[in-house]
Amino acid sequence: MGIWNSTLVYVGARTLLAGAMIALLLRRRVGAFYAGGQVVSDLSCAAFLLAYVNPAIRDDIGVLVIPLLLFVLYWEATRFFENRHIAGMSEEEETLLDSGLRVYGMAWTWGFVLPAVLSGVFLMFDLVAPNEWPFPNPNPKPPFACSPQRLRFGDKLTLDMSMPHGSQLTVFTPRGQAVVLIPYGAKKFQEVAHFTLATDTLGHVFADSGVYAITVSTEAEFSASLMCRVRYRS
């Protein structure tokens, strides 16, 4: 079982247990605010775990990970110390049910809350220092991808590039002509992960029907390190 499937199973089990906990809270009539806060915390933790192993989800969450992580830390820490305080203030003899709930609470904290919080911390670090953290990637993206693969006049071609990449962007036409759109030394282009080419504004490039090769390279390379091909129909 791959890491993505394992994470889905883990998050699914966590969600089922969290749902049971929320149902118990509602039966105890703790109030909508308390139950709602627990729902937000559990959904945030599930999102952290999925984003940790999936770069697409990681991109979707983006900077939202910071307020969500702060809320989860506040909420789960508050609930943990509240439960400890209530247990310490109780003068009644601890029953078997109380012991079971205490063990369940500790298992939930260490087995389901802490891993999610750590995942959220790594996501937050990735915002500060991108591409510096060893995230598992069950479905790695190609270093250079063009979409869509088939174009017509008026369509926009999107280039998805892993960073760092070269500074020169070149298009090879079906006739074998090389058109340099961005020359060597364009440092700003090196920091761009997504770049769009409009076929209608680049009519001098996309003039003939056929297969176009788009390359990104550095000045020291004899051949382009990144290349993709698209079929264009004028």
WOQUITA-V447147 format. One record per residue. RES is the residue in one small letter. SS is DSSP state (@ for helix, = for strand, . for the rest). BURIAL is I if it has 24 or more other C-alpha atoms within 12 Angstrom, else O. Layout:
res & ss & burial
RES & SS & BURIAL
RES & SS & BURIAL
This chain:
res & ss & burial
m & . & O
g & . & O
i & @ & O
w & @ & O
n & @ & O
s & @ & O
t & @ & I
l & @ & O
v & @ & O
y & @ & O
v & @ & I
g & @ & O
a & @ & O
r & @ & I
t & @ & I
l & @ & O
l & @ & O
a & @ & I
g & @ & O
a & @ & O
m & @ & I
i & @ & I
a & @ & O
l & @ & O
l & @ & O
l & @ & O
r & @ & O
r & . & O
r & . & O
v & . & O
g & . & O
a & @ & O
f & @ & O
y & @ & O
a & @ & I
g & @ & O
g & @ & I
q & @ & I
v & @ & I
v & @ & I
s & @ & I
d & @ & I
l & @ & I
s & @ & I
c & @ & I
a & @ & I
a & @ & I
f & @ & I
l & @ & I
l & @ & I
a & @ & I
y & @ & I
v & @ & I
n & . & I
p & @ & I
a & @ & O
i & @ & O
r & @ & I
d & @ & O
d & @ & O
i & @ & I
g & . & I
v & . & O
l & @ & O
v & @ & I
i & @ & I
p & @ & O
l & @ & I
l & @ & I
l & @ & O
f & @ & I
v & @ & I
l & @ & I
y & @ & O
w & @ & I
e & @ & I
a & @ & O
t & @ & O
r & @ & O
f & @ & O
f & @ & O
e & @ & O
n & @ & O
r & @ & O
h & @ & O
i & @ & O
a & @ & O
g & @ & O
m & @ & O
s & . & O
e & . & O
e & . & O
e & . & O
e & . & O
t & . & O
l & @ & O
l & @ & O
d & @ & O
s & @ & O
g & @ & O
l & @ & O
r & @ & O
v & @ & O
y & @ & O
g & @ & I
m & @ & O
a & @ & O
w & @ & I
t & @ & I
w & @ & O
g & @ & O
f & @ & I
v & @ & I
l & @ & I
p & @ & I
a & @ & I
v & @ & I
l & @ & I
s & @ & I
g & @ & I
v & @ & I
f & @ & I
l & @ & I
m & @ & I
f & @ & O
d & @ & I
l & @ & O
v & @ & O
a & . & O
p & . & O
n & . & O
e & . & O
w & . & O
p & . & O
f & . & I
p & . & O
n & . & O
p & . & O
n & . & O
p & . & O
k & . & O
p & . & O
p & . & O
f & = & I
a & = & I
c & = & I
s & = & I
p & . & O
q & . & O
r & = & O
l & = & I
r & = & I
f & . & I
g & . & O
d & . & I
k & = & I
l & = & I
t & = & I
l & = & I
d & = & I
m & = & I
s & . & I
m & . & O
p & . & O
h & . & I
g & . & I
s & . & I
q & = & I
l & = & I
t & = & I
v & = & I
f & = & I
t & . & I
p & . & O
r & . & O
g & . & O
q & . & O
a & = & O
v & = & I
v & = & O
l & = & O
i & = & I
p & . & O
y & . & O
g & . & O
a & . & O
k & @ & O
k & @ & O
f & @ & I
q & @ & I
e & . & O
v & . & O
a & . & I
h & = & O
f & = & I
t & = & O
l & = & I
a & = & O
t & . & I
d & . & O
t & . & O
l & . & O
g & . & O
h & . & O
v & . & I
f & . & I
a & . & I
d & . & I
s & . & O
g & = & O
v & = & I
y & = & I
a & = & I
i & = & I
t & = & I
v & = & I
s & = & I
t & . & I
e & . & O
a & . & O
e & . & O
f & . & O
s & . & O
a & . & I
s & . & I
l & = & I
m & = & I
c & = & I
r & = & I
v & = & I
r & = & I
y & = & I
r & = & O
s & . & O
